[in-house]
Amino acid sequence: MSGFSTARQYMVDGQVRPSDVTDDRILEAMLTVPRELFVPADKQALAYLDLDLDVAGGGTAKRYLIKPALLARMLQAAEIKRTDRVLVVGVATGYAAAVVAAFAGEVSATESDPALAAKAGAALTQLGLHNVTVKTAAAADGDSAAAPFDVIILNGATEILPTGLYGQLKEGGRLVGVFALRAPPRATLVTHSHADFGHRELFDASAPVLPGLERLPAFVF
């Protein structure tokens, strides 16, 4: 077993399974998708650690692959089906989209940084994943041209209610992300039912805030 293959096994056995992730599809995807492919060469040794890993190039704003266990727990909460159309918002270099593509029907991914979006597209193509499309778009904008979606995954946190994304959910659709509207931040499941949106807090979680989903600064008089 190669070094990265061993690291993937340790990640799943030491981080993901102990976080009560029992969905075999998610576990298998995380054992299969080479996370190091989505990480700059000088950070590949960190690819499987339990941390939010900055994957942006020098001179650009920080952008992250969120912790593997957090991603896995959110995907499990979303209950993605093989026929589902999924949107991954703020995909950075594409890792979350690659994991989802292993067990979803069709995946759209957006990234606000054009250079990172290009890297994501190249990595996904290298893996031969033909059910994923990457677009450059602001996190709050989603992908209205491809909507509606069965599932929307936020690859990071939001400090505001992402109501623009709510409108891109199908009836019965689910949105999962870390909501940092107040302390402590919590992973939250939003469900669309009968023109209403229900919110269920799942567990305490922390993740970097996605660009464009930050809280507006308050005026000081």
N, C-alpha and C positions, 0 to 999 in steps of 0.2 A: 504494500500500500504506500502511495506517494505521501510526501509531507503534507500537501494540501488536502489529500483525501483523508488522512488521519485527523487533520485539524477540523475538517467538516464533521467527522464522526464525533469528535470531542465537543464541538459546538452543539450538535443535536443532543448528545447524551448528557452534557454538563450544563447546558443553558436552556434548551428548548423543552425537552421532556420534563425537567423539574419545574417548569412553569405551567404545568397541567395542560400541555398541548398533546392531544391524543389522536388527532386527525392524521391517519397514516399518509394521506396524500400530501399534506404539508411537510411531514417528516421526510418523506421520500424526496420531495422537491428540494428540500434544504440539504439533503445528503448528496444530491445530484448536481445542482447548479453550482458552478465554480465561482464562489464569491470573489476570489482573487482577481478574476477577469474584470471586475467592475471597480477595481481599486487602483490608484496610481502605483507604478512599479516600486517607488520608494516606500510605499506603505503596505505592500502585500503581506508582510510579516504580521500585520495587525488585522488582517481581513476577517479573522474568525474570533476576535476578542469580543467580550461583552461590553461594547461601547458604541456610542454614536460616532461614526468614522467620517471625518472630513475628506471628501473626495474632489473638492474643487482645486483647480490649478492655482499656482501662485499669482497673486495680484487680483484674484476674483473674490467675490463674497463667499463666505463659507457655505458649503452644501454638504449634506450628510447622507450616508446610509444609516438608517436608524438601527438600534440594537436588534440582533436576530430574534431574540425571544419575544420582544415587543411586537415585531412584525408578525411573527407566528401566531401570537395570541390574538391579534386583531384579525388576521385572516381566518382563524378558527371561528371567531365571533361572527364574521360575515356570512358563514355557511355558504360558501361559493359552490355552485353546481357546475357540472360539465357543460351545460348549455348556457351558462350565464355570460353576459357581456359586462366586462369590468373596466372601470376607469381608475388608473393609479395617478394621483395628483402629486406633483413635485417628485418625480421619479429619480432625479439626479442622474447617475450613470446607468440606471436601468435594472439593478438587482431585484427590487421588489416586483417589477413587471415580469422578469424571467421566472421567478418563483410562482407567481400567479398563473402564468401561461402554461405551467405544467398540468394544471387541473381545471382551468376555465375554458370556456368556448372561444372567446375573443377578448383581447385586451387592448385598450387604448391607454396611452401614457402621455402625460404632459410634463414639461420642464420649462421653467422660465429662462434659464440660461442656455442660449443657443449652442454654445460649445459643449456643454454637458449633454444636451439633447442629442447632438451628433455622436458623442461617445457612446451614449446609450444605444442608439440605433446600430452603430457598428458592432458593439458587443453582442446584441441580440441577434444580429445577422450572423455573426461568427458562430453562435450556438445553433444556428439553423432553425430559429423559432419564427414560424411564418404566421402565427396568429396574434402578433403584437405590432402595433403602430405607435410610433413616437412622434409627438408634435411639440413645437415650441409655443408655449402659451403661459400666461400668468396663472398662478394657482387658483385664484378666485374665479377665473373664467371657465375652467374645466375644458370640455370639448363639446360645445353645443351642436356642432355639425354632426357628431356621431351619436348624440344622445337620442333617446333615453337609455340609461344603463340599469342593469340589475343590481350592481354593487359599485360603490365608489370607496376607494381606500386613500386616506391621506397619509403620505409617506413623511409624516412629521406632525407638528402640533399647529393648532390654530388658536389665536387669541380673540377671534371674533366668530360670531355665528356665520358659517359659510352658506348663507341662504341662496346665493346664486347657484351653488352646486346642488342644493336640495331640488331645485327645479329640473335637474337633469336625471333624477331618479324615476324609474318606472313605478307604477303602482305596485306596492309590495317590495320595492327596492330598499336596499340597506346602505348606509354610509357609516364607515368606522374611521375614527381618528382620535388623536389626543386633543382634548378640549382644555385649553389653558385660560378659560374665561375668568377663573378665580383660582385661589389656592385651596387645596393642592390640585394640580392638573389631573384629569382622569381620562382614560380611554373611554370613549362613549359610542354607543350604537344608536344611530338615527334610522327610524323606519318610516316609510311613506305609505300611508293608508288612508283611503277615502279623503283625499285632498288635505290631510293633516300630517304632521311630522312629530312622531314620538321620540323622546330622548331617554335612553337608559344608560346610566353610568355603570361601567363594567369593573374597573379596577384603577387604583392610583398608578400613574405613569408619568414619565417625563420624556420629552423629545424636543429637538430643536424646532423652533417656529419656522414654518415655511414662509419664504419671501412673498409678500402680498397678503398674508393672513395675520399680520401684526395688528395689535391694538393701536388705535390712533392716539397720539399723545394728547393729554388733557391740557387745556388752556390754564395758565397760572396768572392770576390777577394780582 
